Amino acid sequence: MFKRSSVPIIADETVFSPDDCKRVIDEQLAHGVNIKIAKSGIADSQEILRLAKKAKLKLMIGCMTETMVGLSAAICFAAGTSAFDYIDLDSIHFLHHKNSYNGLTIKGRSYDIK
């Protein structure tokens, strides 16, 4: 049972859809969920966020190996909702390309959105 852990257990690759999030909630599988726009899409990510907040789960936003174009959606989602306890949007550091896209710039560990 996850409640025995003093370290937060966050369901990651098991949550692709709102139904997966409901299972985490109903079966009390974790302290929180990791939402990834690249795996769930924008609409399902928003519904997962809603369900998790209602259940008072911890929220993490993560990424796959996206380019700046894909990563920008997750960055704007995180910034626009202000709902996340943990942010893991680091795929930009694994790929060689520009650190800016369409008004969004990454400067080290900071994101600048215009």
DSSP file (Angstrom, degrees, kcal/mol; ACC not computed):
  #  RESIDUE AA STRUCTURE BP1 BP2  ACC     N-H-->O    O-->H-N    N-H-->O    O-->H-N    TCO  KAPPA ALPHA  PHI   PSI    X-CA   Y-CA   Z-CA
    1    1 A M    >         0   0    0      0, 0.0     3,-1.6     0, 0.0     4,-0.2   0.000 360.0 360.0 360.0 130.9    0.0    0.0    0.0
    2    2 A F  G >   +     0   0    0     26,-0.6     3,-1.8     1,-0.3     7,-0.1   0.746 360.0  73.7 -63.7 -25.5    1.5    3.3   -1.1
    3    3 A K  G 3  S+     0   0    0      1,-0.3    -1,-0.3    25,-0.2    26,-0.0   0.685  85.4  66.7 -65.9 -16.1    0.5    5.1    2.2
    4    4 A R  G <  S+     0   0    0     -3,-1.6     2,-0.4     2,-0.0    -1,-0.3   0.671  85.0  89.5 -75.7 -16.1    3.3    3.3    4.0
    5    5 A S    <   -     0   0    0     -3,-1.8     4,-0.1    -4,-0.2    -3,-0.0  -0.670  59.4-161.8 -87.9 131.4    5.9    5.2    2.0
    6    6 A S  S    S+     0   0    0     -2,-0.4    -1,-0.1     2,-0.1    -3,-0.0   0.633  80.5  76.7 -81.3 -13.9    7.2    8.5    3.2
    7    7 A V  S    S-     0   0    0      1,-0.0    -2,-0.1    -3,-0.0     2,-0.1  -0.844  99.3-107.0 -94.5 129.2    8.4    9.1   -0.3
    8    8 A P        -     0   0    0      0, 0.0     2,-0.6     0, 0.0    -2,-0.1  -0.339  27.1-146.6 -59.7 129.8    5.6   10.1   -2.7
    9    9 A I        -     0   0    0     -4,-0.1    22,-2.0    -7,-0.1    23,-1.5  -0.889  16.1-167.3 -97.6 120.4    4.7    7.4   -5.2
   10   10 A I  E     -a   32   0A   0     -2,-0.6     2,-0.4    21,-0.2    23,-0.3  -0.945  18.4-133.4-115.4 120.5    3.6    8.9   -8.5
   11   11 A A  E     +a   33   0A   0     21,-2.8    23,-2.7    -2,-0.5    19,-0.1  -0.581  39.1 159.3 -71.7 124.1    1.9    6.7  -11.1
   12   12 A D    >   +     0   0    0     -2,-0.4     3,-1.9    21,-0.2    -1,-0.2   0.715  63.3  22.6-112.6 -86.2    3.6    7.4  -14.4
   13   13 A E  T 3  S+     0   0    0      1,-0.3    -2,-0.1     3,-0.0     3,-0.1   0.536 115.2  67.2 -70.6  -4.5    3.4    5.0  -17.3
   14   14 A T  T 3  S+     0   0    0      1,-0.2     2,-0.7     2,-0.1    -1,-0.3   0.536  88.4  73.3 -88.7  -7.2    0.2    3.5  -16.0
   15   15 A V    <   +     0   0    0     -3,-1.9    21,-0.3    19,-0.2    -1,-0.2  -0.846  43.8 133.8-115.9  97.4   -1.8    6.6  -16.5
   16   16 A F  S    S+     0   0    0     -2,-0.7    -1,-0.2     1,-0.1    32,-0.1   0.601  72.0  24.1-107.0 -22.2   -2.6    7.3  -20.2
   17   17 A S  S  > S-     0   0    0     -3,-0.2     4,-1.9     1,-0.1     3,-0.2  -0.864  84.4 -99.9-140.7 167.0   -6.3    8.1  -19.9
   18   18 A P  H  > S+     0   0    0      0, 0.0     4,-2.5     0, 0.0     5,-0.2   0.867 122.3  57.1 -58.2 -35.9   -8.9    9.4  -17.4
   19   19 A D  H  > S+     0   0    0      1,-0.2     4,-1.9     2,-0.2     5,-0.1   0.890 104.8  51.2 -63.2 -38.2  -10.0    5.8  -16.8
   20   20 A D  H  > S+     0   0    0      2,-0.2     4,-2.0     1,-0.2    -1,-0.2   0.906 109.9  49.9 -63.1 -41.0   -6.4    4.9  -15.8
   21   21 A C  H  X S+     0   0    0     -4,-1.9     4,-2.2     1,-0.2    -2,-0.2   0.904 107.4  54.0 -64.2 -41.2   -6.5    7.9  -13.4
   22   22 A K  H  X S+     0   0    0     -4,-2.5     4,-3.5     1,-0.2     5,-0.2   0.885 106.9  52.3 -59.8 -38.5   -9.8    6.7  -12.0
   23   23 A R  H  X S+     0   0    0     -4,-1.9     4,-2.6     2,-0.2    -1,-0.2   0.919 107.5  51.0 -64.3 -43.3   -8.2    3.3  -11.3
   24   24 A V  H  <>S+     0   0    0     -4,-2.0     5,-2.1     2,-0.2     6,-0.5   0.908 116.5  42.3 -58.5 -42.0   -5.3    4.9   -9.4
   25   25 A I  H ><5S+     0   0    0     -4,-2.2     3,-1.0     3,-0.2    -2,-0.2   0.961 116.3  45.7 -69.2 -53.1   -7.8    6.8   -7.3
   26   26 A D  H 3<5S+     0   0    0     -4,-3.5    -2,-0.2     1,-0.3    -3,-0.2   0.862 121.2  37.7 -61.9 -38.4  -10.3    3.9   -6.8
   27   27 A E  T 3<5S-     0   0    0     -4,-2.6    -1,-0.3    -5,-0.2    -2,-0.2   0.367 104.3-128.0 -96.3   4.6   -7.6    1.4   -5.9
   28   28 A Q  T < 5 +     0   0    0     -3,-1.0   -26,-0.6    -4,-0.3   -25,-0.2   0.938  51.1 157.2  48.0  58.4   -5.5    3.9   -4.0
   29   29 A L      < +     0   0    0     -5,-2.1     2,-0.3    -6,-0.2    -4,-0.1   0.673  54.5   4.6 -88.4 -19.7   -2.4    3.0   -6.0
   30   30 A A        -     0   0    0     -6,-0.5   -20,-0.2     1,-0.1    -1,-0.1  -0.978  62.9-113.8-159.2 165.2   -0.3    6.1   -5.6
   31   31 A H  S    S-     0   0    0    -22,-2.0    27,-2.8    -2,-0.3     2,-0.3   0.714  96.3 -16.7 -74.8 -22.8    0.1    9.5   -3.9
   32   32 A G  E     -ab  10  58A   0    -23,-1.5   -21,-2.8    25,-0.3     2,-0.3  -0.945  63.8-107.7-166.0-177.4   -0.2   11.1   -7.3
   33   33 A V  E     -ab  11  59A   0     25,-1.9    27,-2.2    -2,-0.3     2,-0.6  -0.947  17.3-134.2-130.6 150.7   -0.1   10.9  -11.1
   34   34 A N  E     - b   0  60A   0    -23,-2.7     2,-0.5    -2,-0.3    27,-0.2  -0.924  22.4-155.0-103.3 117.8    2.3   12.1  -13.8
   35   35 A I  E     - b   0  61A   0     25,-3.2    27,-2.6    -2,-0.6     2,-0.5  -0.808  10.9-174.9 -96.0 131.0    0.5   13.8  -16.7
   36   36 A K  E >>  - b   0  62A   0     -2,-0.5     4,-2.2   -21,-0.3     3,-1.0  -0.964  16.9-158.7-128.0 114.2    2.2   13.8  -20.1
   37   37 A I  H 3> S+     0   0    0     25,-0.5     4,-2.7    -2,-0.5    -1,-0.1   0.876  93.1  60.2 -55.9 -39.7    0.6   15.7  -22.9
   38   38 A A  H 34 S+     0   0    0      1,-0.2    -1,-0.3     2,-0.2    25,-0.1   0.783 114.2  33.8 -64.2 -27.8    2.5   13.6  -25.5
   39   39 A K  H <4 S+     0   0    0     -3,-1.0    -1,-0.2     2,-0.1    -2,-0.2   0.743 131.2  28.8 -98.7 -25.0    1.0   10.4  -24.2
   40   40 A S  H  X S-     0   0    0     -4,-2.2     4,-0.6     1,-0.1    -3,-0.2   0.638  97.6-130.7-110.0 -17.7   -2.5   11.5  -23.2
   41   41 A G  H  X  -     0   0    0     -4,-2.7     4,-1.7    -5,-0.4     5,-0.1  -0.076  35.2 -75.5  81.1 167.9   -3.3   14.5  -25.5
   42   42 A I  H  > S+     0   0    0      2,-0.2     4,-2.2     1,-0.2     5,-0.2   0.934 126.8  46.7 -71.0 -47.4   -4.5   17.9  -24.3
   43   43 A A  H  > S+     0   0    0      1,-0.2     4,-1.8     2,-0.2    -1,-0.2   0.937 116.8  42.9 -64.2 -47.5   -8.2   17.0  -23.6
   44   44 A D  H  X S+     0   0    0     -4,-0.6     4,-2.7     1,-0.2    -1,-0.2   0.868 112.1  55.2 -67.5 -34.8   -7.4   13.7  -21.7
   45   45 A S  H  X S+     0   0    0     -4,-1.7     4,-2.4     1,-0.2    -1,-0.2   0.906 107.4  50.0 -62.2 -40.4   -4.6   15.5  -19.8
   46   46 A Q  H  X S+     0   0    0     -4,-2.2     4,-2.1     2,-0.2    -1,-0.2   0.889 112.0  47.3 -65.2 -39.1   -7.1   18.1  -18.7
   47   47 A E  H  X S+     0   0    0     -4,-1.8     4,-2.6     2,-0.2    -2,-0.2   0.889 110.7  51.5 -70.4 -39.0   -9.5   15.5  -17.5
   48   48 A I  H  X S+     0   0    0     -4,-2.7     4,-2.7     2,-0.2     5,-0.2   0.925 110.0  50.8 -60.5 -43.9   -6.8   13.6  -15.7
   49   49 A L  H  X S+     0   0    0     -4,-2.4     4,-2.5     2,-0.2     5,-0.2   0.924 110.5  48.8 -58.1 -46.2   -5.8   16.8  -14.0
   50   50 A R  H  X S+     0   0    0     -4,-2.1     4,-2.2     1,-0.2    -2,-0.2   0.928 113.6  45.8 -61.1 -47.3   -9.4   17.4  -13.0
   51   51 A L  H  X S+     0   0    0     -4,-2.6     4,-1.8     1,-0.2    -2,-0.2   0.915 113.6  48.9 -63.3 -44.3   -9.9   13.9  -11.6
   52   52 A A  H  <>S+     0   0    0     -4,-2.7     5,-2.8     1,-0.2     4,-0.3   0.906 111.6  48.6 -64.8 -42.6   -6.6   14.0   -9.7
   53   53 A K  H ><5S+     0   0    0     -4,-2.5     3,-1.4    -5,-0.2    -1,-0.2   0.917 109.6  52.5 -63.5 -42.4   -7.3   17.4   -8.1
   54   54 A K  H 3<5S+     0   0    0     -4,-2.2    -1,-0.2     1,-0.3    -2,-0.2   0.861 112.0  46.0 -60.7 -36.0  -10.7   16.3   -7.0
   55   55 A A  T 3<5S-     0   0    0     -4,-1.8    -1,-0.3    -5,-0.2    -2,-0.2   0.411 114.0-120.6 -87.0   1.7   -9.1   13.2   -5.4
   56   56 A K  T < 5 +     0   0    0     -3,-1.4    -3,-0.2    -4,-0.3     2,-0.2   0.843  56.5 159.3  60.9  36.3   -6.4   15.5   -3.8
   57   57 A L      < -     0   0    0     -5,-2.8   -25,-0.3    -6,-0.1    -1,-0.2  -0.537  47.6-102.2 -82.5 154.7   -3.6   13.5   -5.5
   58   58 A K  E     -b   32   0A   0    -27,-2.8   -25,-1.9    -2,-0.2     2,-0.4  -0.456  39.5-139.7 -67.5 149.9   -0.2   15.0   -6.0
   59   59 A L  E     +b   33   0A   0    -27,-0.2    26,-2.2    24,-0.2    27,-2.0  -0.963  22.0 178.3-122.8 133.8    0.4   16.2   -9.6
   60   60 A M  E     -bc  34  86A   0    -27,-2.2   -25,-3.2    -2,-0.4     2,-0.5  -0.986  14.7-152.7-127.1 139.7    3.4   15.9  -11.7
   61   61 A I  E     +bc  35  87A   0     25,-2.1    27,-3.1    -2,-0.4     2,-0.2  -0.965  26.3 165.7-112.6 131.5    3.8   17.1  -15.3
   62   62 A G  E     -bc  36  88A   0    -27,-2.6   -25,-0.5    -2,-0.5     2,-0.3  -0.648  20.6-140.1-130.6-174.3    6.4   15.2  -17.4
   63   63 A C        -     0   0    0     25,-0.5    27,-0.1    -2,-0.2     2,-0.1  -0.942   7.8-137.4-145.7 165.9    7.4   14.7  -21.0
   64   64 A M        -     0   0    0     -2,-0.3     2,-0.8    25,-0.0    27,-0.1   0.105  67.5 -59.3 -96.2-143.2    8.5   12.1  -23.4
   65   65 A T  S    S+     0   0    0     -2,-0.1     2,-0.2    25,-0.0     5,-0.0  -0.581  81.8 160.8-103.4  69.4   11.4   12.9  -25.8
   66   66 A E        -     0   0    0     -2,-0.8    29,-0.1     1,-0.1     2,-0.1  -0.479  38.8-123.1 -87.9 158.1    9.6   15.9  -27.5
   67   67 A T     >  -     0   0    0     -2,-0.2     4,-2.7     1,-0.1     5,-0.2  -0.291  46.4 -87.6 -79.7 179.6   11.1   18.7  -29.5
   68   68 A M  H  > S+     0   0    0      1,-0.2     4,-1.9     2,-0.2     5,-0.1   0.829 128.5  60.0 -61.0 -32.3   10.5   22.2  -28.4
   69   69 A V  H  > S+     0   0    0      2,-0.2     4,-0.6     1,-0.2    -1,-0.2   0.956 112.8  36.1 -61.6 -50.4    7.3   22.3  -30.4
   70   70 A G  H >> S+     0   0    0      1,-0.2     4,-0.9     2,-0.2     3,-0.8   0.889 115.8  54.3 -70.0 -39.9    5.8   19.4  -28.4
   71   71 A L  H 3X S+     0   0    0     -4,-2.7     4,-2.3     1,-0.2    -1,-0.2   0.815  95.8  68.1 -65.4 -30.5    7.3   20.4  -25.1
   72   72 A S  H 3X S+     0   0    0     -4,-1.9     4,-2.5     1,-0.2    -1,-0.2   0.845  94.9  56.2 -60.8 -33.8    5.8   23.9  -25.4
   73   73 A A  H <X S+     0   0    0     -3,-0.8     4,-2.2    -4,-0.6    -1,-0.2   0.923 109.7  45.1 -63.5 -43.3    2.3   22.5  -25.0
   74   74 A A  H  X S+     0   0    0     -4,-0.9     4,-2.6     2,-0.2    -2,-0.2   0.890 112.4  51.4 -67.9 -39.0    3.2   20.9  -21.6
   75   75 A I  H  X S+     0   0    0     -4,-2.3     4,-2.6     2,-0.2     5,-0.2   0.933 113.0  44.6 -63.5 -45.7    5.0   24.0  -20.4
   76   76 A C  H  X S+     0   0    0     -4,-2.5     4,-2.7     2,-0.2    -2,-0.2   0.871 112.3  53.0 -67.2 -36.3    2.0   26.2  -21.2
   77   77 A F  H  X S+     0   0    0     -4,-2.2     4,-1.6    -5,-0.2     5,-0.2   0.929 112.6  44.3 -62.7 -46.2   -0.3   23.6  -19.6
   78   78 A A  H  X S+     0   0    0     -4,-2.6     4,-2.0     1,-0.2     5,-0.4   0.935 117.6  43.9 -64.3 -46.8    1.7   23.6  -16.4
   79   79 A A  H  < S+     0   0    0     -4,-2.6    -2,-0.2     1,-0.2    -1,-0.2   0.880 113.8  51.2 -67.4 -37.7    2.1   27.4  -16.3
   80   80 A G  H  < S+     0   0    0     -4,-2.7    -1,-0.2    -5,-0.2    -2,-0.2   0.776 117.8  36.0 -73.1 -27.0   -1.6   28.0  -17.2
   81   81 A T  H  < S-     0   0    0     -4,-1.6    -2,-0.2    -5,-0.2    -1,-0.2   0.744  79.8-156.9 -97.0 -25.9   -3.0   25.7  -14.5
   82   82 A S     <  +     0   0    0     -4,-2.0    -3,-0.1    -5,-0.2    -4,-0.1   0.820  57.9 120.7  50.7  33.6   -0.5   26.3  -11.7
   83   83 A A        +     0   0    0     -5,-0.4     2,-0.3   -23,-0.0   -24,-0.2   0.526  35.6 106.3-103.1  -7.6   -1.6   22.9  -10.4
   84   84 A F        -     0   0    0     -6,-0.3   -24,-0.2     1,-0.1     3,-0.1  -0.587  41.4-173.0 -94.0 136.0    1.6   20.9  -10.4
   85   85 A D  S    S+     0   0    0    -26,-2.2     2,-0.4    -2,-0.3   -25,-0.2   0.772  83.7  30.5 -83.7 -31.8    3.6   19.8   -7.3
   86   86 A Y  E     -c   60   0A   0    -27,-2.0   -25,-2.1     2,-0.0     2,-0.5  -0.990  67.1-162.5-133.2 137.8    6.4   18.4   -9.5
   87   87 A I  E     +c   61   0A   0     -2,-0.4     2,-0.2   -27,-0.2   -25,-0.2  -0.983  14.0 169.7-125.7 124.0    7.7   19.5  -12.9
   88   88 A D  E     +c   62   0A   0    -27,-3.1     2,-0.6    -2,-0.5   -25,-0.5  -0.624  22.7 141.2-131.4  71.2    9.9   17.3  -15.1
   89   89 A L        +     0   0    0     -2,-0.2     3,-0.2   -27,-0.2   -27,-0.1  -0.614  24.1 126.5-112.4  69.1   10.0   19.0  -18.5
   90   90 A D    >   +     0   0    0     -2,-0.6     3,-2.0     1,-0.1     4,-0.3   0.317  26.0 107.8-112.7   7.7   13.6   18.3  -19.4
   91   91 A S  G >> S+     0   0    0      1,-0.3     3,-1.8     2,-0.2     4,-0.8   0.788  71.0  71.5 -61.2 -24.7   13.5   16.7  -22.8
   92   92 A I  G 34 S+     0   0    0      1,-0.3     3,-0.4    -3,-0.2    -1,-0.3   0.803  92.8  57.4 -57.9 -28.7   14.9   19.9  -24.3
   93   93 A H  G <4 S+     0   0    0     -3,-2.0    -1,-0.3     1,-0.2    -2,-0.2   0.580 103.4  52.7 -81.7  -9.3   18.2   19.1  -22.6
   94   94 A F  T <4 S+     0   0    0     -3,-1.8     2,-0.3    -4,-0.3    -1,-0.2   0.574 104.4  62.2 -98.7 -11.8   18.4   15.7  -24.4
   95   95 A L  S  < S-     0   0    0     -4,-0.8     2,-0.9    -3,-0.4   -29,-0.0  -0.849  79.0-126.4-116.9 150.3   18.0   17.0  -27.9
   96   96 A H        +     0   0    0     -2,-0.3     2,-0.3     3,-0.0    -3,-0.1  -0.825  64.9  97.6 -98.2 102.7   20.0   19.4  -29.9
   97   97 A H  S    S-     0   0    0     -2,-0.9    -2,-0.1    -5,-0.3     0, 0.0  -0.947  77.2 -48.7-164.6-178.6   17.8   22.2  -31.2
   98   98 A K        -     0   0    0     -2,-0.3   -30,-0.2     1,-0.1     7,-0.0  -0.210  38.2-138.4 -61.6 150.4   16.7   25.8  -30.4
   99   99 A N  S    S+     0   0    0      7,-0.1     7,-3.0   -31,-0.0     2,-0.3   0.108  81.1  65.1 -95.6  20.6   15.7   26.6  -26.9
  100  100 A S  E     +D  105   0B   0      5,-0.2     2,-0.3     3,-0.0     5,-0.2  -0.992  51.0 171.7-143.6 152.8   12.8   28.7  -28.0
  101  101 A Y  E >   -D  104   0B   0      3,-2.6     3,-1.5    -2,-0.3     0, 0.0  -0.857  67.0 -23.9-160.7 121.5    9.6   28.3  -29.9
  102  102 A N  T 3  S-     0   0    0      1,-0.3     3,-0.1    -2,-0.3    12,-0.1   0.837 130.1 -33.5  49.4  50.2    6.7   30.6  -30.6
  103  103 A G  T 3  S+     0   0    0      1,-0.2    11,-2.7    11,-0.1     2,-0.5   0.496 116.6 106.9  88.2   3.5    7.2   33.0  -27.7
  104  104 A L  E <   -DE 101 113B   0     -3,-1.5    -3,-2.6     9,-0.2     2,-0.4  -0.967  44.0-179.1-118.6 130.2    8.5   30.4  -25.2
  105  105 A T  E     -DE 100 112B   0      7,-2.5     7,-3.4    -2,-0.5     2,-0.6  -0.988  18.8-146.0-131.2 137.4   12.2   30.3  -24.3
  106  106 A I  E     - E   0 111B   0     -7,-3.0     2,-0.5    -2,-0.4     5,-0.2  -0.909  15.2-178.1-103.2 125.2   14.1   28.0  -21.9
  107  107 A K  E >   - E   0 110B   0      3,-2.6     3,-2.1    -2,-0.6     2,-0.4  -0.890  62.2 -63.5-122.9  96.6   16.9   29.6  -20.0
  108  108 A G  T 3  S-     0   0    0     -2,-0.5     0, 0.0     1,-0.3     0, 0.0  -0.493 121.3 -12.2  63.6-116.5   18.7   27.0  -17.9
  109  109 A R  T 3  S+     0   0    0     -2,-0.4     2,-0.3    -3,-0.1    -1,-0.3   0.308 122.8  88.5 -98.0   8.2   16.0   25.8  -15.4
  110  110 A S  E <   -E  107   0B   0     -3,-2.1    -3,-2.6     2,-0.0     2,-0.5  -0.800  61.3-149.4-110.9 150.5   13.6   28.7  -16.2
  111  111 A Y  E     -E  106   0B   0     -2,-0.3     2,-0.6    -5,-0.2    -5,-0.2  -0.974   7.9-159.7-116.5 127.8   10.8   29.0  -18.8
  112  112 A D  E     -E  105   0B   0     -7,-3.4    -7,-2.5    -2,-0.5     2,-0.5  -0.940   9.5-172.1-110.5 116.0   10.0   32.4  -20.2
  113  113 A I  E      E  104   0B   0     -2,-0.6    -9,-0.2    -9,-0.2   -10,-0.1  -0.938 360.0 360.0-113.1 124.4    6.5   32.6  -21.8
  114  114 A K              0   0    0    -11,-2.7   -10,-0.1    -2,-0.5    -1,-0.1   0.378 360.0 360.0-111.3 360.0    5.5   35.7  -23.7
